[in-house]
Amino acid sequence: MLLSQFPRIHLAHLPTPLEFLPRLSKHLGGPNIYVKRDDCTGLGTGGNKTRKLEFLIADAIEKKATSIITPGAIQSNHARQTAAAACKIGMKCELVFEKRTDNPTELYLNSGNVFLDYLFGAKIRVVDKGSDMEAEMQKVAEELRNKGEVPYIIPVGGSNPVGELGYVDCALEIIKQTNERDLVIHHIIHATGSGGTQSGLICGLKAMKSEIPLLGISVSALKSDQEEKVFNLACNTSEYLGLSGIIKREHIVANSDYVGKGYGMPTKEMNDALIMLARLEGMLFDPVYTGKALAGMISLISDNYFNNDENILFIHTGGTAGLFAYQDQLNIG
Ligand SMILES: *Cc1c(COP(=O)(O)O)cnc(C)c1O
């Protein structure tokens, strides 16, 4: 009911599984850890952006677009999923990448997501760090219009009220799955970047009157900046849903203690967390987002942030294609 008024196309394998991680939970000796497998959304190796794209691409189709333009860092998972989605519906895809990390390696520039972008036939342009991405995308849009195309710009991370509907839906899916199993979740944790995942989730939770606290582990911005960004997005999205007023400032909680030297820069704790999950659960995480969020979760567990009898749900937002781009920067022993 909440979402049926909005146009949507089918791109993701839904519902994604919700799994218990028995060996990790035992190893850490804290709360029971569950994982929501949004890395398994299925499109071009999957990830969280596919849920957003179900609504964004539907909007692009309504607006008769022929070409999608979207920005990102060079190893953007969002860009890779957008490129795949464009193929699936027969649109062109133009990616505008910001050289966000200093001294990028050869693998970072060409492997992982970038390899897949080219495989999906996307066109890539790279601009300098700190460029006005909006202006750069407008330039591309103008070029395309001159060629008779109808461009549709998707903002960074697909984070606007249209895209965030995908994570409103994910919150509803989590509530349904946990109710069916009589599972009480005490905390939800995930990596937060452009902010759409967190703002969509909080809107979905609050629309359902859920009190589960949501914690975003920041992968770049400072806590106060990240919270402010997510709060603004969530206010806009709740309004778009016709539910303005459901979001309070205190619903938005981010932790930026696990960023390390900056966006996309590996940390030892991330490296250790990737190895731990691989060797205890046979599960892959990524260096930029989920690995840092996991490092945050593991550290919070050892600081007794959670009670040992609680159930916590980690949302795996994907990104494992990026692992290959970091092969020479990870130390796997
Ligand atoms: C984009 C991304 C995130 C962050 O989601 P936002 O909605 O941008 O905050 C987390 N994990 C992965 C793997 C991502 O690609």
The ligand as an SDF file (V2000), in Angstrom:
LIG
                    3D

 15 15  0  0  0  0  0  0  0  0999 V2000
   26.5820    2.6800   -2.1790 C   0  0  0  0  0  0  0  0  0  0  0  0
   26.9510    1.6340   -1.2120 C   0  0  0  0  0  0  0  0  0  0  0  0
   26.6700    1.7840    0.1630 C   0  0  0  0  0  0  0  0  0  0  0  0
   26.1050    3.0330    0.7490 C   0  0  0  0  0  0  0  0  0  0  0  0
   24.7620    3.2450    0.4370 O   0  0  0  0  0  0  0  0  0  0  0  0
   24.2250    4.7490    0.3730 P   0  0  0  0  0  0  0  0  0  0  0  0
   22.8000    4.5840    0.0520 O   0  0  0  0  0  0  0  0  0  0  0  0
   25.0190    5.4450   -0.6850 O   0  0  0  0  0  0  0  0  0  0  0  0
   24.4660    5.3720    1.7010 O   0  0  0  0  0  0  0  0  0  0  0  0
   26.9770    0.7460    1.0150 C   0  0  0  0  0  0  0  0  0  0  0  0
   27.5620   -0.3820    0.5470 N   0  0  0  0  0  0  0  0  0  0  0  0
   27.8510   -0.5590   -0.7490 C   0  0  0  0  0  0  0  0  0  0  0  0
   28.5090   -1.8100   -1.1550 C   0  0  0  0  0  0  0  0  0  0  0  0
   27.5620    0.4430   -1.6810 C   0  0  0  0  0  0  0  0  0  0  0  0
   27.8580    0.2540   -2.9690 O   0  0  0  0  0  0  0  0  0  0  0  0
  1  2  1  0
  2  3  1  0
  2 14  2  0
  3  4  1  0
  3 10  2  0
  4  5  1  0
  5  6  1  0
  6  7  2  0
  6  8  1  0
  6  9  1  0
 10 11  1  0
 11 12  2  0
 12 13  1  0
 12 14  1  0
 14 15  1  0
M  END
$$$$
